[in-house]
């Protein structure tokens, strides 16, 4: 342990499994105390049990609901005393043919993936601005940078996260708070399993097909996203804001 986040406090949404879980454990390992949120209490409790010395505090929260976020923020600030880092990771996915997808699906994804990021960020930003420092890391996707078939609602929402990140960074530039986005490619998470169901493929068959699409011929592990999030949450990235960083095994190089 190098204590890169020693003394820091973070809020990580979607922190019970997948990318969020890996980020939470990496932050705890580097000295941070974190509130981790999810709609699934059992996932949060299991993740918190893997971290040392009560460094992860589980709080059930639905980022798609304003009152839920407000309640979580009040408890989180009470538990942590301050928030130095926000990781907006909570998200939902949908896939299918454009002509078949109900417009309500777009509203659901936008509410969680985009407006959820707004709700959580606004809940903690005043305290970060008051002290003149902070780091916001938004988990977007390569789907927010480029087109892909069968994922119109998801792509549209992640494009929204990318645009939101840049606007946040620009407005916050003089406050000492940075805001950057990570855009992962195919990552081995429970969301990938859900995608396999939607595509009517076995998990391993889907992983094989997705691996073939990348120059490195493999799927990312959640820990690889956590390493990048750790850098963006640390003082090492103080001069970086408004960036959208793709990590995709070479699938997207722009």
C-alpha positions as CSV (number, residue, x, y, z in Angstrom):
1,X,0.0,0.0,0.0
2,X,1.3,3.4,-1.0
3,X,-1.4,5.5,0.7
4,X,-2.1,7.6,-2.4
5,X,-5.5,8.6,-1.0
6,X,-4.5,8.7,2.7
7,X,-6.9,11.0,4.5
8,X,-9.3,11.3,1.6
9,X,-13.0,10.5,1.7
10,X,-15.0,9.3,-1.3
11,X,-18.5,8.5,-2.4
12,X,-18.7,5.7,-5.0
13,X,-22.1,4.9,-6.6
14,X,-22.7,1.5,-7.9
15,X,-20.0,0.3,-5.5
16,X,-21.4,-3.1,-4.7
17,X,-20.1,-5.0,-7.7
18,X,-18.3,-4.8,-11.0
19,X,-16.3,-1.7,-11.7
20,X,-17.6,0.1,-8.7
21,X,-16.5,-2.7,-6.3
22,X,-13.0,-2.7,-7.8
23,X,-12.7,1.0,-7.5
24,X,-13.9,1.0,-3.9
25,X,-11.5,-1.8,-2.8
26,X,-8.6,0.0,-4.6
27,X,-9.4,3.3,-2.9
28,X,-9.6,1.6,0.5
29,X,-6.3,-0.1,-0.1
30,X,-4.8,3.3,-0.8
31,X,-6.0,4.8,2.5
32,X,-9.4,6.3,1.6
33,X,-12.6,6.0,3.6
34,X,-15.5,5.5,1.2
35,X,-19.3,5.5,1.2
36,X,-20.4,2.9,-1.4
37,X,-23.9,3.0,-2.7
38,X,-26.2,0.6,-4.6
39,X,-29.8,-0.4,-4.8
40,X,-28.7,-3.9,-3.6
41,X,-27.9,-4.0,0.1
42,X,-26.4,-7.5,-0.1
43,X,-23.8,-6.5,-2.7
44,X,-22.8,-3.5,-0.6
45,X,-22.4,-5.5,2.6
46,X,-20.3,-8.2,0.9
47,X,-18.0,-5.6,-0.7
48,X,-17.6,-3.7,2.6
49,X,-16.6,-7.0,4.3
50,X,-13.6,-7.3,1.9
51,X,-12.1,-4.0,3.0
52,X,-10.0,-3.4,6.1
53,X,-11.0,-1.4,9.2
54,X,-14.5,-0.3,8.2
55,X,-13.0,1.8,5.3
56,X,-16.1,1.1,3.2
57,X,-19.4,2.2,4.5
58,X,-22.4,0.7,2.7
59,X,-25.5,2.9,2.0
60,X,-28.5,1.8,-0.1
61,X,-29.3,4.5,-2.6
62,X,-31.1,4.8,-5.9
63,X,-29.4,7.5,-8.0
64,X,-32.5,7.7,-10.1
65,X,-34.5,9.1,-7.2
66,X,-33.8,12.6,-5.9
67,X,-35.0,11.9,-2.3
68,X,-32.9,8.8,-2.1
69,X,-29.8,10.7,-3.1
70,X,-30.6,13.5,-0.7
71,X,-30.9,11.1,2.2
72,X,-27.7,9.3,1.2
73,X,-25.8,12.5,1.0
74,X,-26.8,13.6,4.4
75,X,-25.8,10.4,6.0
76,X,-22.5,10.2,4.0
77,X,-21.4,13.7,5.1
78,X,-22.3,12.7,8.6
79,X,-20.2,9.5,8.5
80,X,-17.2,10.9,6.5
81,X,-17.2,14.5,7.7
82,X,-16.2,15.6,4.2
83,X,-16.1,14.3,0.6
84,X,-13.0,14.8,-1.5
85,X,-13.8,12.4,-4.3
86,X,-17.0,11.5,-6.2
87,X,-17.1,8.4,-8.5
88,X,-20.3,8.4,-10.5
89,X,-20.4,4.8,-11.5
90,X,-24.0,3.6,-11.1
91,X,-25.6,2.9,-14.4
92,X,-28.1,0.7,-16.3
93,X,-28.0,-0.8,-19.7
94,X,-30.5,-1.6,-22.5
95,X,-30.1,-3.1,-25.9
96,X,-32.3,-4.0,-28.9
97,X,-33.2,-2.8,-32.3
98,X,-33.9,0.9,-32.5
99,X,-37.3,0.5,-34.1
100,X,-38.4,-1.9,-31.3
101,X,-37.3,0.0,-28.2
102,X,-40.0,1.9,-26.3
103,X,-39.1,5.6,-25.8
104,X,-39.6,5.1,-22.1
105,X,-36.4,3.1,-22.0
106,X,-34.5,6.2,-23.1
107,X,-36.0,8.1,-20.2
108,X,-35.1,5.4,-17.7
109,X,-31.5,5.2,-18.8
110,X,-31.1,9.0,-19.0
111,X,-32.6,9.4,-15.5
112,X,-30.0,7.0,-14.0
113,X,-26.9,7.3,-16.2
114,X,-27.0,11.1,-16.7
115,X,-29.4,12.7,-14.2
116,X,-28.1,10.4,-11.5
117,X,-24.6,11.8,-12.1
118,X,-26.0,15.3,-11.8
119,X,-27.9,14.5,-8.6
120,X,-24.9,12.9,-6.8
121,X,-22.5,15.6,-8.0
122,X,-24.8,18.5,-7.0
123,X,-25.3,16.9,-3.5
124,X,-21.6,17.1,-2.6
125,X,-20.1,19.8,-4.8
126,X,-21.0,22.8,-2.5
127,X,-18.8,21.3,0.3
128,X,-16.0,20.6,-2.2
129,X,-16.1,24.1,-3.6
130,X,-16.0,25.5,-0.1
131,X,-12.7,24.0,0.6
132,X,-11.3,24.6,-2.9
133,X,-10.5,21.1,-4.0
134,X,-12.0,17.8,-5.1
135,X,-12.1,15.2,-7.8
136,X,-15.1,13.9,-9.7
137,X,-14.7,10.7,-11.8
138,X,-17.6,9.8,-14.1
139,X,-17.7,6.3,-15.5
140,X,-18.9,6.7,-19.1
141,X,-18.2,4.2,-21.9
142,X,-16.6,3.9,-25.3
143,X,-20.4,3.8,-26.2
144,X,-20.3,7.5,-25.3
145,X,-17.6,8.2,-27.9
146,X,-18.7,6.2,-30.9
147,X,-21.7,4.5,-32.5
148,X,-22.6,0.9,-32.0
149,X,-25.6,-1.2,-33.3
150,X,-28.3,-2.3,-31.0
151,X,-27.5,0.0,-28.1
152,X,-29.1,3.3,-29.0
153,X,-30.5,4.1,-25.5
154,X,-27.2,3.2,-23.8
155,X,-25.1,5.1,-26.3
156,X,-27.2,8.2,-26.1
157,X,-27.0,8.2,-22.3
158,X,-23.3,7.7,-22.2
159,X,-22.8,10.4,-24.8
160,X,-24.7,12.5,-22.3
161,X,-22.3,11.6,-19.6
162,X,-19.3,12.6,-21.8
163,X,-20.8,16.0,-22.6
164,X,-21.8,16.6,-19.0
165,X,-18.3,15.8,-17.9
166,X,-16.8,18.5,-20.2
167,X,-19.4,21.1,-19.1
168,X,-18.8,20.3,-15.4
169,X,-15.1,20.6,-15.8
170,X,-15.3,23.9,-17.6
171,X,-17.6,25.5,-15.0
172,X,-15.6,24.1,-12.1
173,X,-12.1,24.9,-13.4
174,X,-11.6,27.9,-11.2
175,X,-12.9,26.1,-8.0
176,X,-10.1,23.6,-7.5
177,X,-12.5,20.7,-8.4
178,X,-11.6,18.5,-11.4
179,X,-14.0,16.4,-13.4
180,X,-12.9,13.6,-15.8
181,X,-14.6,10.6,-17.5
182,X,-13.4,7.1,-18.0
183,X,-14.7,5.4,-21.1
184,X,-14.2,1.6,-20.8
185,X,-14.7,-0.9,-23.6
186,X,-15.8,-4.4,-22.9
187,X,-15.3,-5.2,-19.1
188,X,-16.0,-8.5,-17.4
189,X,-18.8,-7.4,-15.1
190,X,-22.4,-8.5,-14.3
191,X,-23.6,-5.9,-16.9
192,X,-21.9,-8.0,-19.5
193,X,-23.8,-11.0,-18.3
194,X,-27.0,-9.1,-18.8
195,X,-25.9,-8.1,-22.3
196,X,-25.4,-11.8,-23.0
197,X,-29.1,-12.5,-22.1
198,X,-30.3,-9.7,-24.3
199,X,-28.2,-11.1,-27.2
200,X,-29.4,-14.6,-26.5
201,X,-25.8,-15.9,-26.2
202,X,-24.1,-17.9,-23.5
203,X,-21.7,-15.8,-21.4
204,X,-18.6,-17.5,-22.7
205,X,-19.7,-17.3,-26.3
206,X,-20.3,-13.5,-25.9
207,X,-16.9,-13.1,-24.2
208,X,-15.3,-14.9,-27.1
209,X,-17.1,-12.7,-29.7
210,X,-16.3,-9.5,-27.9
211,X,-12.6,-10.4,-27.4
212,X,-12.3,-10.9,-31.1
213,X,-13.3,-7.3,-31.7
214,X,-10.4,-5.8,-29.8
215,X,-6.8,-5.6,-31.1
216,X,-5.5,-7.1,-27.9
217,X,-8.0,-10.0,-28.2
218,X,-9.3,-9.9,-24.6
219,X,-11.8,-8.4,-22.3
220,X,-10.9,-5.8,-19.6
221,X,-11.0,-6.7,-15.9
222,X,-12.7,-4.3,-13.5
223,X,-9.4,-3.8,-11.7
224,X,-7.9,-2.1,-14.8
225,X,-10.6,0.6,-14.6
226,X,-9.9,1.0,-10.9
227,X,-6.2,1.8,-11.6
228,X,-7.2,4.6,-13.8
229,X,-9.9,5.9,-11.4
230,X,-7.3,5.9,-8.7
231,X,-5.0,8.2,-10.7
232,X,-7.9,10.6,-11.5
233,X,-8.9,10.7,-7.8
234,X,-5.4,11.3,-6.6
235,X,-3.4,14.5,-6.4
236,X,-1.2,13.2,-9.2
237,X,-3.9,14.2,-11.7
238,X,-4.3,17.8,-10.4
239,X,-3.7,19.4,-13.9
240,X,-6.2,17.1,-15.7
241,X,-9.8,18.1,-16.1
242,X,-12.5,17.7,-18.8
243,X,-10.9,14.6,-20.2
244,X,-12.6,11.5,-21.6
245,X,-10.1,8.6,-21.4
246,X,-10.8,5.5,-23.4
247,X,-9.5,2.2,-22.0
248,X,-10.6,-0.5,-24.4
249,X,-7.7,-2.9,-25.3
250,X,-7.1,-0.8,-28.4
251,X,-10.6,-1.0,-29.7
252,X,-11.0,2.8,-29.7
253,X,-7.9,4.9,-30.1
254,X,-9.4,8.4,-30.5
